[in-house]
Amino acid sequence: MRAFIVCTILVFCCLAIGCKGYAYRVPTENMLPTIKVGETCIVDQYGKIEIQRFDIVMFNAPEWAKKISNEKGDIKFIKRIIGLPNEKIEIKENRIYIDDVLLEEPFEKITGEKDKLKTFPAIVVPENEYFLLGDNRPKSMDSRYWKPATIKKEEVLGKVVEILPIDVKK
């Protein structure tokens, strides 16, 4: 009973302060090993929060991306911010260079020979736009495939703030 009361109070507090966010169950392998298929991400909507490199963000799939993947309807993507505005991004054999300096990625990722785009030509990320990649590079439809290769800041719906593991019933 105590848990119910606490949860009820939290819900009302969130409503009272205008808490906005999403709970999104991930249906694909594109963010493995960070986010497993079926796990739920809690996404906090951005207001005035500054987007930083390595943030995992949610955004509406652009129409051109839905066409490539044969998706229809309200599709959300979750990817990791890699390139920030005005940076030169280049990928050489799965190594990312930002302004000609090798980027140290402080998270687990999957790369390999099956990755069709291990190399990506240098581009400069436009002002107020971002270059995004999935952590499972061979299975991720990300900035390397898109035309244009970036998304606009206003297209970002929010930041993943928590990953809830898959419920395992015994």
C-alpha positions as CSV (number, residue, x, y, z in Angstrom):
1,M,0.0,0.0,0.0
2,R,2.9,2.3,0.9
3,A,4.4,1.8,-2.6
4,F,1.1,2.7,-4.3
5,I,0.8,5.9,-2.3
6,V,4.4,6.9,-3.1
7,C,3.9,6.2,-6.8
8,T,0.6,8.1,-6.8
9,I,2.3,11.1,-5.2
10,L,5.1,11.0,-7.7
11,V,2.8,10.8,-10.7
12,F,0.8,13.9,-9.4
13,C,4.1,15.8,-8.7
14,C,5.3,15.1,-12.2
15,L,2.0,16.3,-13.6
16,A,2.0,19.4,-11.4
17,I,5.5,20.5,-12.5
18,G,4.9,19.7,-16.2
19,C,7.2,16.7,-16.4
20,K,7.3,15.6,-20.0
21,G,9.0,12.4,-21.3
22,Y,8.7,9.1,-23.0
23,A,9.0,5.5,-22.2
24,Y,10.2,3.8,-25.4
25,R,10.8,0.0,-25.9
26,V,13.7,-0.5,-28.2
27,P,12.8,-2.9,-31.0
28,T,16.1,-3.2,-32.8
29,E,19.8,-4.1,-32.3
30,N,21.2,-0.8,-33.4
31,M,22.3,0.3,-29.9
32,L,23.8,-3.0,-28.7
33,P,25.5,-3.6,-26.3
34,T,24.4,-0.4,-24.5
35,I,20.7,-1.0,-25.1
36,K,19.3,-4.5,-25.7
37,V,16.4,-5.4,-27.9
38,G,13.2,-5.1,-25.7
39,E,14.7,-2.9,-23.1
40,T,12.8,0.3,-22.2
41,C,14.4,3.7,-22.4
42,I,13.2,6.6,-20.3
43,V,13.6,9.7,-22.4
44,D,13.5,13.1,-20.8
45,Q,12.5,15.8,-23.2
46,Y,15.0,18.6,-23.8
47,G,14.0,22.1,-22.9
48,K,17.0,24.3,-22.5
49,I,19.3,21.4,-21.8
50,E,22.5,21.5,-23.8
51,I,23.1,18.4,-26.0
52,Q,26.6,16.9,-25.4
53,R,28.7,14.4,-27.2
54,F,27.9,10.8,-26.4
55,D,24.3,11.7,-25.2
56,I,21.9,9.0,-26.4
57,V,18.9,10.9,-27.9
58,M,15.5,10.1,-29.3
59,F,14.1,11.8,-32.4
60,N,11.4,11.2,-35.0
61,A,12.7,9.3,-37.9
62,P,12.9,11.6,-40.9
63,E,10.8,10.7,-43.9
64,W,13.8,9.9,-46.1
65,A,15.1,7.5,-43.4
66,K,11.7,5.7,-43.1
67,K,11.8,5.2,-46.9
68,I,15.2,3.6,-46.7
69,S,14.0,1.2,-44.0
70,N,10.5,0.7,-45.4
71,E,8.9,2.0,-42.2
72,K,5.6,3.9,-42.0
73,G,3.9,5.9,-39.3
74,D,5.3,7.5,-36.2
75,I,8.8,5.9,-35.9
76,K,11.3,7.0,-33.3
77,F,15.1,6.5,-33.6
78,I,17.5,6.3,-30.7
79,K,21.1,7.1,-31.5
80,R,24.2,8.5,-29.9
81,I,25.4,12.0,-30.5
82,I,28.9,11.8,-32.0
83,G,29.5,15.0,-34.0
84,L,28.6,18.5,-32.7
85,P,27.9,21.7,-34.7
86,N,30.8,23.0,-36.8
87,E,33.0,19.9,-36.3
88,K,34.6,18.1,-39.1
89,I,33.7,14.4,-38.8
90,E,35.4,11.6,-40.7
91,I,35.4,7.8,-40.2
92,K,38.3,5.7,-41.4
93,E,38.1,1.9,-40.9
94,N,35.7,2.3,-38.0
95,R,37.8,5.0,-36.3
96,I,36.1,8.4,-35.8
97,Y,38.1,11.6,-36.3
98,I,36.8,14.9,-35.2
99,D,38.7,17.9,-36.6
100,D,41.4,15.4,-37.6
101,V,41.9,14.0,-34.0
102,L,41.0,10.4,-33.2
103,L,37.9,10.3,-31.0
104,E,38.1,8.1,-27.8
105,E,34.7,6.5,-27.3
106,P,34.2,5.8,-23.6
107,F,31.5,3.1,-24.1
108,E,31.2,-0.3,-25.6
109,K,30.4,-0.6,-29.2
110,I,30.2,-3.2,-32.0
111,T,32.3,-2.7,-35.1
112,G,33.6,-5.2,-37.6
113,E,34.0,-6.5,-41.1
114,K,30.2,-6.8,-41.7
115,D,29.9,-3.0,-41.3
116,K,29.1,-1.7,-44.8
117,L,30.2,1.8,-44.0
118,K,33.5,1.5,-42.0
119,T,34.7,4.5,-43.9
120,F,32.8,7.8,-44.2
121,P,34.1,10.9,-46.0
122,A,34.8,14.0,-44.1
123,I,31.9,16.4,-43.6
124,V,31.4,19.5,-41.5
125,V,28.4,19.3,-39.2
126,P,26.2,22.4,-39.9
127,E,25.3,24.9,-37.2
128,N,22.5,23.6,-34.8
129,E,22.8,20.0,-36.2
130,Y,24.3,16.7,-35.0
131,F,26.0,13.6,-36.5
132,L,24.6,10.4,-34.8
133,L,25.7,6.8,-34.8
134,G,24.3,3.6,-33.3
135,D,26.6,1.6,-30.9
136,N,26.1,-1.5,-33.1
137,R,27.6,0.0,-36.2
138,P,27.0,-2.9,-38.6
139,K,23.3,-3.0,-37.7
140,S,22.6,0.8,-37.3
141,M,21.0,3.0,-39.9
142,D,22.6,6.2,-38.8
143,S,24.1,9.4,-40.1
144,R,26.4,7.5,-42.4
145,Y,23.4,6.4,-44.5
146,W,21.3,9.6,-44.4
147,K,21.0,12.4,-46.9
148,P,21.7,14.9,-45.3
149,A,23.9,13.1,-42.8
150,T,22.8,15.2,-39.8
151,I,19.7,16.0,-37.9
152,K,18.6,19.4,-36.7
153,K,18.7,20.3,-33.0
154,E,14.9,20.9,-33.0
155,E,14.3,17.4,-34.2
156,V,15.7,15.9,-31.0
157,L,12.8,14.9,-28.8
158,G,14.9,14.1,-25.7
159,K,17.8,12.4,-24.0
160,V,17.8,8.8,-22.7
161,V,18.2,9.2,-18.9
162,E,17.6,5.6,-17.9
163,I,17.5,2.1,-19.4
164,L,15.2,-0.4,-17.8
165,P,16.2,-4.0,-18.2
166,I,13.8,-6.5,-19.8
167,D,11.4,-8.1,-17.4
168,V,12.4,-11.7,-16.9
169,K,9.7,-13.9,-15.6
170,K,10.8,-17.0,-13.8
